[in-house]
Amino acid sequence: MSVIIKEISKEDKALKKAFVKFPINVLYKDSPYYVPSLIMDEMETLNEKKNPAFDFCEKQLFLAYKDGKIAGRIAAIINHEANRIWNKKQGRFGFVDFIDDNEVVDALFAAAEKWMKSKGLDSIIGPMGFTDLDNEGMLIKGYDKVATMATTYCYPYYKEQIERLGFEKDADWNEYRMPVPNSVPERHQRIANMVMRRYKLKVLKFKSLKQITPYVNKLFELLNVAYKPLYGFSPLTQRQIDYYVKMYVPLLRWDLVTIIIKEDTDEVVGFAIAMPSLSNGLIKSRGKLFPFGWMPLLKDLKSKKNPVVDLMLIGISPEYQGKGVNAIIFNDFIPSAYKCGFQFAESNPELEMNNKVASLWDGFSAENHKIRRAYVKSI
């Protein structure tokens, strides 16, 4: 039977849920490395009325059927703000999953590319999400490693299929895994103390949402400035900031949040946010928070037996990059992480050309255990 492509309308909640569930319930149901997102979160991400990214993005979802069963999915995305900033006429493909079948893959990408051409676009990149805080890149190394909550897993044949279609490398991200030291290296302590004195900097710690609230906007303003030169980035709007705060702040462990300010002005010059790894809990939940999916997630968040901490976000003001502010962050983070019982830290994706971030892990026995890639093709 030939492949049938279904274009999902905005109103078709049932097909949209089938789109979200396909990798969880079918393609990766037996994979020990795939970490599912929560179905309710994915549904909200794809909801034009709830996700503020749709203030400047649009999308079209497609499902591929073969022999009457779902065999693949793809989202065709346009980030109009990123295209304006980077002077591109570029579409993105994301939320892409498929069986290892040429006919299925050809039909999926043909549908996405046809839609993009109808919008006047001339190239396609991906996998990418709506914004820089969504999943980016296709796994090309580390197929025997468990994914993090901020990344997606895929089978090795994805790379072969994408390249068969004529896609070429556009950018790579590296991911590192490193042991958590039992104490701060003397060099980092010395540099941290010197830099804090020289630039009159101060580390802020928090115990509640009320305490951190005055600094939330300052943190995201710094993120917008620090991430501005990075691949495909478009600044977060206030609506997006509010959206991410509501989604992620309740999950934070305050001892794993570091904000560095100038003592005299209260200006945020650096920050780091880490979280206990939720990978095992998400695997056990199979994408469902209720009725009992919340239990393994809560265990991952609170237990001192969780061995892995995910380094979610780090940002340093361009004015202070290369001046040792990272040593202040490590001087605060390492004792907290060790006290919490973490044995390993996962860096999450870092652009290969971002040497400033890669240099952070010098001296920490970091292993580059995963690589993911964004591909590009003219259409």
C-alpha positions as a printed Julia matrix, in Angstrom:
379×3 Matrix{Float64}:
  0.0    0.0    0.0
  1.3    3.46  -0.83
  2.03   6.02   1.88
 -0.8    8.35   2.85
  0.01  11.8    4.25
 -2.5   13.5    6.53
 -2.26  17.24   7.13
 -3.42  17.96  10.68
 -5.79  20.89  11.08
 -5.58  23.22  14.08
 -8.93  21.93  15.34
 -8.14  18.2   15.12
 -7.11  17.43  18.68
 -7.3   13.66  18.19
 -4.8   13.63  15.31
 -2.56  16.07  17.16
 -2.51  13.69  20.13
 -1.7   10.79  17.79
  1.15  12.94  16.42
  2.52  13.45  19.95
  2.08   9.82  21.05
  3.6    8.13  17.98
  7.25   8.09  19.19
  6.24   7.23  22.77
  3.76   4.42  22.14
  5.06   3.01  18.87
  8.53   3.88  17.6
 10.46   3.97  20.89
  8.24   1.93  23.19
 11.03  -0.63  23.71
 14.03   1.74  23.66
 15.96   2.13  26.94
 17.55   5.38  25.71
 14.52   7.36  24.53
 13.21   9.91  27.06
  9.59  10.87  26.31
  8.29  14.36  26.9
  5.11  14.73  28.91
  2.18  14.44  26.5
  0.39  17.39  28.12
  3.49  19.59  27.66
  3.88  18.61  24.0
  0.23  19.31  23.33
  0.6   22.77  24.86
  3.79  23.46  22.86
  1.86  22.73  19.64
 -1.16  24.81  20.7
 -1.31  28.17  18.91
 -3.45  29.65  21.68
 -1.14  28.66  24.54
  2.45  28.79  23.21
  3.56  32.45  22.84
  6.09  31.4   20.17
  3.14  31.5   17.77
  3.19  35.29  18.07
  5.93  35.07  15.41
  5.91  31.41  14.32
  3.6   29.24  12.26
  3.52  25.5   11.71
  1.89  22.64   9.87
  1.86  19.09  11.22
  1.89  15.99   9.01
  1.39  12.29   9.75
  2.44   9.49   7.4
  0.4    6.27   7.28
  1.5    2.96   5.77
 -0.61  -0.19   5.79
 -3.18   1.74   7.79
 -0.79   2.54  10.65
  1.1    5.72  11.57
  4.64   5.36  10.24
  6.06   8.85  10.65
  5.5   12.47  11.63
  7.0   15.88  10.87
  6.31  19.51  11.76
  6.99  22.22   9.16
  7.83  25.43  11.04
  8.53  29.05  10.17
 10.13  31.33  12.75
  9.49  34.7   11.11
 11.47  36.61  13.74
 14.58  34.45  13.26
 14.26  34.84   9.49
 14.06  38.62   9.92
 17.11  38.74  12.22
 19.26  36.4   10.13
 17.93  37.66   6.77
 16.72  34.23   5.66
 13.77  32.7    3.84
 14.1   29.49   5.75
 11.75  26.85   7.05
 12.44  24.41   9.84
 11.54  20.77  10.26
 11.03  19.46  13.77
  9.14  16.84  15.8
 10.4   14.41  13.16
 10.19  10.65  13.64
  9.77   7.81  11.17
 10.23   4.13  10.55
 13.2    3.12   8.39
 11.32   3.25   5.09
 12.38   5.36   2.1
  8.82   5.81   0.87
  7.64   7.09   4.23
 10.58   9.49   4.63
 10.24  10.79   1.07
  6.52  11.47   1.51
  6.95  13.24   4.86
  9.64  15.62   3.68
  7.93  16.21   0.34
  4.82  17.36   2.22
  6.82  19.65   4.52
  8.83  21.14   1.66
  5.73  21.7   -0.49
  4.12  23.63   2.36
  7.27  25.71   2.85
  7.53  26.52  -0.87
  3.92  27.72  -0.77
  5.06  30.2    1.89
  7.84  31.58  -0.31
 10.76  29.89   1.47
 13.91  28.74  -0.28
 15.63  26.42   2.22
 14.9   24.07   5.09
 16.91  23.4    8.27
 16.43  21.03  11.15
 15.64  19.37  13.33
 14.75  22.64  15.05
 11.89  23.78  17.25
 10.04  27.05  17.4
 12.7   28.76  19.53
 16.22  28.22  20.85
 14.84  26.72  24.07
 13.12  23.9   22.17
 14.89  20.7   21.14
 17.57  21.23  18.5
 19.65  18.86  16.39
 19.56  15.2   15.39
 21.63  12.7   17.34
 24.62  11.48  15.28
 26.77  10.11  18.13
 25.76   8.52  21.43
 23.03   6.11  20.38
 23.78   3.97  23.45
 23.33   6.89  25.87
 20.15   7.92  27.67
 18.81  11.25  26.43
 18.2   14.21  28.72
 14.83  15.91  29.21
 16.05  18.8   27.02
 17.07  16.65  24.05
 15.6   14.03  21.73
 16.85  10.54  20.97
 16.76   8.91  17.54
 17.84   5.7   15.86
 21.05   5.64  13.75
 19.07   5.26  10.51
 17.72   8.82  10.85
 21.1   10.21   9.85
 21.29   7.91   6.83
 17.79   8.82   5.7
 18.29  12.58   6.11
 21.55  12.53   4.18
 19.98  10.35   1.48
 17.52  13.2    0.88
 20.39  15.57   0.14
 20.62  17.37   3.48
 24.06  18.59   4.54
 25.57  19.62   7.87
 24.79  23.16   8.96
 25.8   23.06  12.64
 26.78  20.56  15.32
 26.21  20.57  19.08
 28.41  18.68  21.54
 27.21  17.21  24.81
 29.52  16.43  27.71
 29.31  14.18  30.74
 31.67  14.79  33.64
 32.1   13.55  37.21
 31.08  15.95  39.99
 34.2   16.65  42.11
 33.98  16.3   45.89
 35.46  19.79  46.25
 36.13  22.89  44.17
 39.53  22.75  42.45
 41.95  25.16  44.15
 42.48  27.05  40.89
 38.76  27.8   40.55
 38.54  28.93  44.18
 41.46  31.29  43.72
 40.14  32.76  40.45
 36.61  33.09  41.83
 37.75  35.06  44.87
 40.01  37.29  42.79
 37.32  38.06  40.18
 34.67  38.8   42.81
 36.99  41.32  44.5
 38.2   42.9   41.27
 34.77  43.49  39.73
 32.78  43.81  42.98
 30.56  40.83  42.18
 28.25  38.91  44.49
 26.61  35.46  44.37
 22.89  35.34  45.06
 21.14  32.25  46.42
 17.41  31.74  46.86
 14.97  29.74  48.92
 11.68  30.64  47.27
  9.99  31.92  44.13
  9.27  35.19  45.95
 12.99  35.78  46.48
 14.02  35.08  42.88
 11.11  36.93  41.21
 12.84  40.37  41.12
 15.71  38.81  39.15
 13.78  36.67  36.65
 13.41  39.35  33.97
 17.02  40.45  34.45
 18.15  36.84  33.95
 16.24  36.48  30.68
 17.4   39.89  29.48
 20.95  38.65  29.96
 20.1   35.4   28.17
 18.82  37.38  25.17
 22.07  39.36  25.03
 24.44  36.44  25.67
 22.72  34.1   23.22
 22.19  36.7   20.47
 25.12  35.53  18.27
 24.21  31.84  18.53
 22.87  29.72  15.69
 19.26  30.51  14.75
 18.56  32.47  17.94
 15.71  34.94  18.22
 15.21  36.92  21.45
 12.58  35.72  23.89
  9.59  38.02  24.25
  8.05  38.91  27.59
  5.18  36.51  26.89
  7.68  33.72  26.27
  9.58  34.58  29.44
  6.37  34.38  31.47
  5.54  31.07  29.74
  8.89  29.45  30.56
  8.86  30.76  34.12
  5.46  29.16  34.69
  6.6   25.89  33.09
 10.03  25.39  34.66
 10.41  27.45  37.85
  8.26  25.03  39.92
 10.76  22.28  39.05
 13.85  24.17  40.24
 16.01  23.13  43.16
 17.09  26.46  44.66
 20.5   25.12  45.71
 21.23  24.5   41.99
 20.45  28.06  40.88
 23.27  30.62  40.83
 22.9   34.28  39.93
 25.86  36.7   39.97
 25.27  40.42  40.29
 27.31  43.63  40.57
 27.14  44.71  44.18
 26.67  48.4   43.45
 24.04  48.21  40.66
 22.26  44.86  41.18
 22.99  44.14  37.48
 22.96  40.41  36.61
 26.27  39.52  34.95
 26.03  35.74  35.03
 23.75  32.84  35.91
 23.6   29.07  35.89
 20.56  26.84  36.3
 20.85  23.1   36.86
 18.21  20.47  37.6
 18.22  16.89  38.8
 18.01  14.63  35.75
 14.41  13.64  35.09
 15.33  11.09  32.42
 14.58   7.96  34.44
 11.34   9.4   35.79
 10.15  10.4   32.33
 10.98   6.94  30.95
  8.89   5.36  33.7
  6.02   7.82  33.26
  5.76   7.07  29.5
  4.63  10.64  28.88
  1.76  10.58  31.39
  1.71  12.68  34.54
 -1.49  11.08  35.86
 -2.54   8.97  37.59
  0.89   7.83  38.81
  3.41   9.29  36.35
  4.24  12.12  38.76
  5.68   9.7   41.34
  8.95   8.76  39.56
  9.4   12.4   38.51
  9.06  13.6   42.09
 11.55  10.94  43.17
 14.07  12.2   40.58
 13.57  15.78  41.76
 13.85  15.19  45.5
 15.87  12.01  46.08
 19.55  12.13  47.02
 19.95   8.84  45.14
 19.62  10.51  41.72
 23.19  10.31  40.36
 22.9   12.84  37.5
 22.37  16.59  37.39
 21.52  18.36  34.1
 23.19  21.7   33.41
 20.25  23.43  31.77
 21.29  27.04  31.15
 24.39  29.14  31.65
 24.86  32.73  30.58
 27.53  35.36  31.12
 27.3   38.99  30.05
 29.48  39.63  26.96
 31.27  42.33  28.98
 32.39  39.71  31.51
 33.07  36.74  29.25
 36.65  35.49  29.52
 37.14  37.26  32.87
 36.69  34.29  35.19
 33.0   34.62  36.05
 32.6   30.93  35.2
 34.94  30.14  38.13
 32.5   31.92  40.46
 29.68  29.76  39.11
 31.64  26.52  39.67
 32.75  27.69  43.11
 29.08  27.86  44.08
 27.69  24.94  42.05
 30.15  22.15  42.84
 29.65  22.04  46.65
 25.87  22.23  46.19
 25.81  19.44  43.6
 28.09  17.2   45.68
 26.01  17.8   48.82
 22.87  16.78  46.87
 24.5   13.43  46.07
 25.06  13.94  42.35
 27.89  11.91  40.84
 27.76  13.13  37.23
 26.76  16.28  35.35
 25.34  16.43  31.8
 26.09  19.61  29.88
 23.22  19.44  27.34
 23.91  20.66  23.76
 26.61  23.27  23.1
 27.42  24.62  19.65
 30.74  23.22  18.47
 31.97  26.69  17.45
 31.16  28.13  20.89
 34.69  27.75  22.25
 33.95  29.91  25.29
 31.42  27.39  26.58
 33.48  24.34  25.63
 36.44  25.75  27.61
 34.31  25.7   30.77
 34.87  21.97  31.12
 38.69  22.11  30.95
 40.09  20.23  33.92
 36.86  18.38  34.73
 37.52  15.07  32.9
 34.63  15.85  30.55
 33.67  13.23  27.96
 32.14  14.4   24.67
 29.7   11.48  24.65
 26.99  12.83  22.31
 26.86  14.95  19.16
 23.75  16.23  17.41
 23.45  17.98  14.06
 21.26  20.51  12.28
 20.96  19.86   8.55
 20.18  22.26   5.72
 18.93  21.88   2.13
 17.73  24.22  -0.59
 14.13  23.66  -1.69
